[in-house]
Each structure stands twice: as structure tokens, then as C-alpha cells.
Amino acid sequence: MKNKITLIFLAAAMLISLFALTACAGNSGDTERKDTGLELVPAQEIGDGRVTFRFEVTDDTGTVKAWIVNTDRSIVGDALLDVGLISGDVSAMGLMVTEVNGLTADYMVNQSWWALYINGEFAVTGVDATDIEQGKVYAFIYTIG
């Protein structure tokens, strides 16, 4: 009986510690990666405007760079095009991003492409159809396959 109580106490203490760590890891400012919380990446301010959002790029080596984008645009893709962080080809399906922060992804060469994420989750909309929402982190991750 004493062992059961000790185990229950230890499990409860571990859960409380886990919740406390999670709460402390919350939003601590513009340098925190919102998608994983594993590392702090300083963000450079870029652009002009009243609307701001955080934009992160994970390149082909896994290096993460971040910006605070200032804009008067309402669509993420428009803002990123304006500040020169992305470029691509426009088709009937929308903007196909081929270059992010100077790095080209070419599916025909090595099956690489840019994957868009919002708050760490794969986006269900294209960058040219994604509204800027306060507090969200938008990211492109260089992806192969």
C-alpha cells in the first residue's frame, strides 16, 4: 500500500512539473520559436507597415533564420514578396514558391520544395491565400521528397 501511494505521489509530482515547464515555455517574445520551443532564434526586423508577423526559414542545412515582417498587406505571400524573402512562379493554382531567402528548391533536380507551416503545423493553404493573423508564426522549411 505504501509503495502505491509513493508511486502515485511521484506520478503527480512529475505531471505538475511537466505542466509548470510547459507554462513557463509559453510566449516569451519575438525570439522564441513557437513551433517547437527548442531553440531561440533572434529575429531581424524587415519592411514597413502597421501589421507585423514572425517569419522563419529552415534551410537545406537545418539552420533557422527569423524575421519580424512589418507590412500593410493582409496576405502572408504578398508581404514576403514585398520584402524580397520569397519568389516563385504564378500559375492557375497560385504562387509556387521556388526561392526563400536566396535558396532555391527545385523538385525537378533533387525533389526539393518549400513547405509552408503555420504555428508549427503544415499549412492547408498556399502562402498567397494565407491571411496574416496576429501572433501566428509563418515558416518555410526546405523539404526533400
Secondary structure, DSSP 8 states (H G I E B T S, - for coil): -HHHHHHHHHHHHHHHHHHHHHHHTS---TTB-TTT-S-B--EEEEE-SSEEEEEEEE-TTS-EEEEEEEES-SBHHHHHHHTTSEEEEEETTEEEEEEETTEE--HHHHSEEEEEEETTEE-SS-GGG-B--TT-EEEEEEEE-
